[in-house]
Amino acid sequence: MRTEAVSVECYSGFKSNERPRAFVFRGKRHGIREILDRWYEGTADPRSPRVNYFKVRTEGGEEYLLGYHGLFDRWSILLPDEQRDGGNRP
């Protein structure tokens, strides 16, 4: 898998960027209908920054995996290899 930066609209309640509400991927806005799963990776060790992951279903029924990197205040989308090159494999 590879990642690509995305712009994300978030709900910020108790903390900032608490959960995604919508995101823009390759020029198209995707509203999030449902968060299917969420988890984090990392520890309290600053050499291993924490990443929050969200598996989401869009209003169009598509599923995506988003990651929030708090140390860099940056969102990314994780792409299966077949989406990386538009589905064309040699």
Secondary structure as a PSIPRED ss2 file (coil, helix, strand):
# PSIPRED VFORMAT (PSIPRED V4.0)

   1 M C   1.000  0.000  0.000
   2 R E   0.000  0.000  1.000
   3 T E   0.000  0.000  1.000
   4 E E   0.000  0.000  1.000
   5 A E   0.000  0.000  1.000
   6 V C   1.000  0.000  0.000
   7 S E   0.000  0.000  1.000
   8 V E   0.000  0.000  1.000
   9 E E   0.000  0.000  1.000
  10 C E   0.000  0.000  1.000
  11 Y E   0.000  0.000  1.000
  12 S C   1.000  0.000  0.000
  13 G C   1.000  0.000  0.000
  14 F C   1.000  0.000  0.000
  15 K C   1.000  0.000  0.000
  16 S C   1.000  0.000  0.000
  17 N C   1.000  0.000  0.000
  18 E C   1.000  0.000  0.000
  19 R E   0.000  0.000  1.000
  20 P E   0.000  0.000  1.000
  21 R E   0.000  0.000  1.000
  22 A E   0.000  0.000  1.000
  23 F E   0.000  0.000  1.000
  24 V E   0.000  0.000  1.000
  25 F E   0.000  0.000  1.000
  26 R C   1.000  0.000  0.000
  27 G C   1.000  0.000  0.000
  28 K E   0.000  0.000  1.000
  29 R E   0.000  0.000  1.000
  30 H E   0.000  0.000  1.000
  31 G E   0.000  0.000  1.000
  32 I E   0.000  0.000  1.000
  33 R E   0.000  0.000  1.000
  34 E E   0.000  0.000  1.000
  35 I E   0.000  0.000  1.000
  36 L E   0.000  0.000  1.000
  37 D E   0.000  0.000  1.000
  38 R E   0.000  0.000  1.000
  39 W E   0.000  0.000  1.000
  40 Y E   0.000  0.000  1.000
  41 E E   0.000  0.000  1.000
  42 G C   1.000  0.000  0.000
  43 T C   1.000  0.000  0.000
  44 A C   1.000  0.000  0.000
  45 D C   1.000  0.000  0.000
  46 P C   1.000  0.000  0.000
  47 R C   1.000  0.000  0.000
  48 S C   1.000  0.000  0.000
  49 P C   1.000  0.000  0.000
  50 R C   1.000  0.000  0.000
  51 V E   0.000  0.000  1.000
  52 N E   0.000  0.000  1.000
  53 Y E   0.000  0.000  1.000
  54 F E   0.000  0.000  1.000
  55 K E   0.000  0.000  1.000
  56 V E   0.000  0.000  1.000
  57 R E   0.000  0.000  1.000
  58 T E   0.000  0.000  1.000
  59 E C   1.000  0.000  0.000
  60 G C   1.000  0.000  0.000
  61 G C   1.000  0.000  0.000
  62 E C   1.000  0.000  0.000
  63 E E   0.000  0.000  1.000
  64 Y E   0.000  0.000  1.000
  65 L E   0.000  0.000  1.000
  66 L E   0.000  0.000  1.000
  67 G E   0.000  0.000  1.000
  68 Y E   0.000  0.000  1.000
  69 H E   0.000  0.000  1.000
  70 G C   1.000  0.000  0.000
  71 L C   1.000  0.000  0.000
  72 F C   1.000  0.000  0.000
  73 D C   1.000  0.000  0.000
  74 R E   0.000  0.000  1.000
  75 W E   0.000  0.000  1.000
  76 S E   0.000  0.000  1.000
  77 I E   0.000  0.000  1.000
  78 L E   0.000  0.000  1.000
  79 L E   0.000  0.000  1.000
  80 P C   1.000  0.000  0.000
  81 D H   0.000  1.000  0.000
  82 E H   0.000  1.000  0.000
  83 Q H   0.000  1.000  0.000
  84 R H   0.000  1.000  0.000
  85 D C   1.000  0.000  0.000
  86 G C   1.000  0.000  0.000
  87 G C   1.000  0.000  0.000
  88 N C   1.000  0.000  0.000
  89 R C   1.000  0.000  0.000
  90 P C   1.000  0.000  0.000
